[in-house]
Amino acid sequence: MIAGGGTGGHLYPGLAAAAEFVKLAPGNQAEFIGTKKGIEARVLPGSGYSLKFISIGGFLGKSAGRKIFFPLSFFTATLQSLFYMISERPDAVLGTGGYVSAPPVLAAWMLRIPVSLLALDVMPSKAVRFLSRFAREIYGGFPECSQYLSKNAKVIFTGNPIRREMGNISNEQGIREFGLESGKKTILVFGGSQGAHSINLAVLDSLPHLDQAGHLRDIQIIFQTGPKDLGLVTEKCQGSKTMIKVLAYIDKMPSAMAAADLVISRSGAGVSETLACGLPSILIPFPYAASNHQEYNARSLEKAGAAEMILDAELNGQVLSRKITEILFNREKHSQMAKAAGALARPGAAREIAGKIFKLSQ
């Protein structure tokens, strides 16, 4: 049973681990616990995995009024999780981090069901730090994450589990999938499943600077805006000198990554998919992320030479266009960053994690 969701960053690693676990042995099954408001409620139906719902909302960044009721919702969600655990009796529970994973992990521990956790970021989430005392094993997405967890925690550096398709689709196939032109440099822009307003505005503002430098006709853009900015970005991109595919959400992200030469994104756990595709990236950490974990991730990748970081407060079209130019139109730098990204990738992480969960379940 996989506990976690809310965002793609917590759901897709769980899906990758589930797919590998099911393949390990005949009869293996995986199911999920999540919420009706999370991305899992849209993605999981039709995926072949069942989804159980619990009633819980986030705590960090919420109003004082909502925080007052959090203990009640946490208690309710824990009771719901206990009911699912008793009725389904899973052999093991994997928590993917975030508030959604806490009640099921706690319920599993109460019933002495083996628990493991994904520590997806350099700085593990508060949920992972709290739940680590209940876990038999913690699978680290970055080598540095162990220094932020208890010395008693059994942390195993595996890398983050990613979808098997990542890095296994050809560039030509990705270009065809999105109706792009071969031979042009392709930029993939996304700010998470809900988009990122500051990134959207900065990319729009970068276009005149790229045009002035004579680069706009040499690039094309796959632009995931999120639903709120779809209309704004679509309108602003009309009549552009370059091809810009504007989408509220990208369902076929492996193909989008395959088409790309450069990624511009936030720096949550999803950066592991960028690494798996050997892509240089420009990372703009979400400034309000819990425990500032996105900046920790971005700094780690920048130090390794796989990414360039721009803080959200320093982001504008001129700064972004300069970074794009420095990477995309400098063959040596692009090659070095791509090589560094590939060196950090852990494409077998999902398989390794599934095998360890299988052993825990015996």
C-alpha positions in Angstrom: 0.0 0.0 0.0 1.4 3.4 -1.1 0.6 6.4 1.0 1.1 9.8 -0.6 -0.2 12.2 -3.1 -1.4 15.7 -3.3 1.1 16.7 -5.9 2.8 15.0 -8.8 6.1 15.1 -6.9 4.7 12.8 -4.3 2.5 10.7 -6.6 4.7 9.7 -9.5 7.6 8.3 -7.5 5.0 6.1 -5.8 3.6 5.0 -9.1 7.1 4.1 -10.4 7.8 2.0 -7.3 4.3 0.3 -7.6 4.9 -0.6 -11.2 8.2 -2.3 -10.4 6.8 -4.0 -7.3 4.0 -5.6 -9.3 6.5 -6.9 -11.8 8.7 -8.6 -9.2 6.6 -11.7 -8.5 3.3 -13.2 -9.6 0.4 -12.1 -7.3 2.1 -8.9 -6.2 -0.4 -6.0 -6.0 -0.2 -2.3 -5.1 -2.9 0.1 -4.1 -2.8 3.8 -3.0 -4.2 5.9 -0.2 -4.7 9.6 -1.1 -7.3 12.4 -1.0 -10.0 13.5 -3.3 -8.5 16.9 -3.8 -5.0 15.7 -4.8 -3.6 14.9 -8.2 -4.0 11.2 -7.5 -7.8 11.5 -7.8 -7.4 12.5 -11.4 -4.4 10.4 -12.4 -5.0 7.0 -10.7 -8.5 6.1 -12.0 -7.9 3.8 -15.0 -4.3 3.2 -14.1 -5.0 -0.3 -12.8 -4.4 0.6 -9.1 -7.2 1.1 -6.6 -7.3 4.3 -4.6 -8.6 4.7 -1.0 -9.5 8.1 0.2 -8.8 9.7 3.5 -10.0 13.1 4.7 -7.0 15.4 5.5 -5.7 18.7 4.4 -2.3 20.4 4.7 -1.0 22.2 7.7 2.0 24.3 6.6 1.1 27.6 5.0 -2.6 27.3 6.0 -4.7 29.9 7.9 -4.9 29.8 11.7 -8.5 28.7 11.4 -7.7 25.7 9.3 -4.7 24.8 11.5 -7.0 24.7 14.5 -9.0 21.8 12.9 -5.9 20.0 11.7 -5.6 17.7 14.7 -9.2 16.6 14.2 -8.7 15.9 10.5 -5.5 14.0 11.3 -7.3 11.9 13.9 -10.1 11.1 11.4 -7.7 10.2 8.6 -5.8 7.9 11.0 -9.0 6.1 11.9 -9.8 5.8 8.2 -6.3 4.5 7.5 -6.6 1.9 10.3 -9.9 0.7 8.8 -8.2 0.2 5.4 -5.2 -1.5 6.9 -7.3 -3.9 8.9 -9.6 -4.7 6.0 -6.9 -4.9 3.3 -4.0 -6.1 5.5 -1.2 -5.0 3.3 2.2 -6.7 3.7 4.1 -3.4 3.6 3.4 0.3 3.4 5.5 2.9 1.5 5.1 6.6 2.5 6.1 9.0 -0.2 6.2 12.1 2.1 3.9 15.0 2.6 0.9 15.3 4.9 -1.1 12.7 3.0 1.3 9.9 4.0 1.4 10.6 7.7 -1.9 9.0 8.9 -1.5 5.7 6.9 2.1 5.3 8.0 1.2 5.8 11.6 -1.7 3.4 11.2 0.6 0.7 9.7 3.1 1.2 12.5 0.3 0.7 15.1 -0.6 -2.6 13.4 3.1 -3.7 13.1 3.0 -3.6 9.3 6.5 -2.9 7.9 6.9 0.7 6.9 9.4 2.3 4.5 9.6 5.9 3.4 10.8 7.9 0.4 13.0 10.9 1.3 12.7 12.6 -2.1 14.6 15.8 -1.4 18.0 16.9 -0.1 16.2 18.3 2.9 13.5 15.7 3.8 10.0 17.0 4.4 8.8 17.6 7.9 6.5 14.6 7.4 9.4 12.3 6.6 11.5 13.6 9.5 8.6 13.0 11.8 7.7 9.6 10.3 11.3 8.4 10.1 11.0 7.0 13.7 8.3 4.5 12.5 10.1 3.4 9.4 12.3 0.3 9.0 14.0 1.8 5.9 14.2 5.2 4.3 15.1 5.5 0.6 17.1 8.7 -0.1 16.8 10.6 -3.4 20.0 12.5 -2.7 23.1 11.4 -0.8 23.0 14.4 1.5 19.5 13.7 2.9 20.8 11.4 5.6 22.5 14.2 7.5 19.1 15.8 8.1 17.6 12.6 9.6 18.1 10.8 12.9 21.3 8.9 13.3 19.1 5.9 14.2 17.2 6.0 10.9 18.3 3.4 8.3 18.8 5.6 5.3 19.7 3.9 2.0 20.7 6.1 -1.0 18.8 4.7 -3.9 17.9 7.8 -5.9 14.3 8.7 -6.5 12.0 6.2 -8.4 11.0 7.5 -11.8 8.6 6.4 -14.5 10.2 3.7 -16.7 9.5 5.7 -19.8 11.7 8.6 -18.7 14.9 8.5 -20.8 13.6 5.7 -23.0 11.8 7.7 -25.7 13.7 9.0 -28.7 14.1 12.7 -29.4 12.4 12.2 -32.8 9.4 10.5 -31.1 9.1 13.4 -28.7 9.3 16.0 -31.4 6.5 14.2 -33.4 4.3 13.8 -30.3 4.2 17.6 -29.8 4.1 18.5 -33.5 7.5 20.4 -33.3 10.1 21.1 -35.9 13.2 18.9 -36.0 16.5 20.8 -35.9 15.4 23.5 -33.5 16.5 23.8 -29.9 13.5 22.8 -27.7 12.9 24.3 -24.2 10.5 22.6 -21.9 8.9 24.9 -19.3 6.8 23.6 -16.4 6.1 24.8 -12.8 4.6 21.7 -11.4 1.1 20.3 -11.9 -0.5 23.7 -11.0 2.0 25.8 -12.9 4.1 28.6 -11.5 3.0 32.2 -12.2 6.4 33.8 -11.7 8.0 31.3 -14.1 5.3 31.9 -16.7 5.7 35.7 -16.6 9.5 35.4 -16.8 9.4 33.1 -19.8 7.0 35.5 -21.6 9.3 38.5 -20.6 12.3 36.6 -21.9 11.0 36.3 -25.5 11.7 39.9 -26.6 15.3 39.6 -25.1 15.8 36.3 -27.0 14.5 37.9 -30.2 16.8 40.9 -29.8 19.7 38.5 -29.5 18.7 36.8 -32.7 17.9 33.5 -30.9 14.1 33.3 -31.0 13.8 31.8 -34.4 16.2 29.0 -33.4 14.2 27.7 -30.5 10.7 26.3 -29.8 9.0 25.9 -26.5 6.7 23.3 -24.8 5.1 25.5 -22.2 3.0 24.0 -19.3 1.3 26.9 -17.6 -1.1 25.3 -15.1 -4.8 26.0 -15.5 -4.9 29.5 -14.0 -2.4 31.0 -16.5 -3.5 29.1 -19.6 -5.5 31.9 -21.1 -3.0 34.6 -20.3 0.0 32.7 -21.8 -2.0 31.6 -24.8 -2.9 35.2 -25.6 0.6 36.5 -25.1 2.1 33.9 -27.3 -0.1 34.6 -30.3 1.9 35.9 -33.2 5.2 34.8 -31.7 8.1 34.4 -34.1 8.7 30.9 -32.8 6.6 27.8 -32.2 5.2 27.7 -28.6 3.0 24.7 -27.6 0.9 26.1 -24.7 -0.7 23.5 -22.4 -2.4 23.6 -19.0 -0.9 20.2 -18.1 1.4 17.8 -19.8 0.1 14.2 -19.6 2.9 12.8 -21.7 5.8 14.2 -19.8 8.3 11.4 -20.8 7.7 12.5 -24.5 8.1 16.2 -23.5 11.4 15.4 -21.8 12.5 13.4 -24.8 11.9 16.4 -27.1 13.7 18.9 -24.9 17.2 20.2 -25.0 16.7 22.4 -21.8 14.3 22.3 -18.9 13.1 25.3 -17.0 11.2 24.3 -13.8 10.8 24.4 -10.1 13.2 22.1 -8.2 11.1 19.6 -6.3 11.6 15.8 -6.4 10.7 15.9 -10.1 14.3 17.0 -10.9 15.2 13.3 -10.8 13.2 12.8 -14.1 15.2 15.6 -15.7 18.5 13.9 -14.6 17.3 10.6 -16.0 16.9 12.2 -19.4 20.4 13.7 -19.2 19.0 17.3 -19.6 20.6 20.5 -18.4 18.1 22.6 -16.4 17.4 26.1 -15.1 15.9 25.7 -11.7 13.7 28.3 -9.9 13.0 27.0 -6.4 9.5 27.7 -5.0 10.3 30.2 -2.3 7.5 29.0 0.0 8.3 25.3 -0.2 8.3 23.5 3.2 11.7 23.6 4.9 12.9 25.4 1.7 13.6 22.0 0.3 13.5 23.1 -3.3 16.5 25.5 -2.8 18.4 22.7 -1.2 17.8 20.5 -4.3 18.7 23.2 -6.7 21.9 24.1 -5.0 22.9 20.4 -4.9 22.4 20.1 -8.7 24.1 23.4 -9.4 27.1 22.4 -7.3 27.3 19.2 -9.4 27.2 21.2 -12.6 23.9 19.7 -13.8 21.8 22.9 -13.4 21.8 26.7 -13.0 19.7 28.2 -10.3 17.8 31.5 -10.2 16.1 32.5 -7.0 12.4 33.4 -7.5 13.1 36.9 -6.1 15.8 37.5 -8.7 13.8 36.1 -11.6 13.0 38.2 -14.6 13.0 37.9 -18.4 16.4 39.4 -18.9 18.1 37.1 -16.3 16.3 34.1 -17.7 17.1 34.9 -21.4 20.8 35.3 -20.5 20.8 31.8 -18.8 19.0 30.3 -21.7 21.5 31.7 -24.2 24.5 30.7 -22.0 23.4 27.1 -22.0 21.6 26.5 -25.3 24.0 28.3 -27.5 27.2 27.2 -25.9 27.7 23.7 -27.1 30.5 22.9 -24.7 28.6 24.1 -21.6 25.4 22.3 -22.7 27.4 19.1 -23.2 29.1 19.4 -19.8 25.7 20.0 -18.0 24.1 17.1 -19.8 26.9 14.8 -18.9 26.7 16.0 -15.2 22.9 15.4 -15.2 23.4 11.9 -16.6 26.0 11.1 -14.0 23.6 11.9 -11.2 20.8 9.8 -12.6 19.7 6.6 -10.9 17.5 4.9 -13.5 17.3 1.7 -11.5 16.0 3.3 -8.3 12.4 2.1 -8.6 13.5 -1.5 -9.2 15.9 -1.4 -6.2 13.3 0.2 -3.9 10.6 -2.4 -5.0 13.0 -5.2 -4.2 13.7 -3.8 -0.7 10.0 -3.4 0.0 9.4 -7.0 -1.2 12.0 -8.2 1.3 10.4 -6.2 4.1 7.1 -7.8 3.3 8.3 -11.4 3.7 
